[in-house]
Amino acid sequence: MTITGPLAHAARALVQWPRDHVARLAGLDEAALADFEAGRADPGDAARARLRHALEEGGAHFLPDENGLGVGVRLRFAARDIPAINRLEGEGGVVGSDDV
């Protein structure tokens, strides 16, 4: 799925990262990112892929168009929750059958 500028802007808002931070992570000029988000320019396939990867690392999850509802983005998790999630991973012991 190719992301659009407005979708990238929405994802950046969800992960609560400033434009300069996302631009740096994606290897883009901040002005180029602003132009892309506003729909004034297209940075190209490689830059869009880097941008998507950076936003996904921050917790954005891009949703494809399903059933004609259109594409979207949602927050997968908050960055501050990652250490707690990693710490809890594997807690609870051995997984067993839950047949009743």
Secondary structure as UniProt FT lines:
FT   HELIX           5..15
FT   HELIX           19..26
FT   HELIX           30..37
FT   TURN            38..39
FT   HELIX           45..57
FT   TURN            58..59
FT   STRAND          60..63
FT   TURN            67..68
FT   STRAND          72..75
FT   HELIX           79..81
FT   HELIX           82..88
FT   TURN            89..92
//
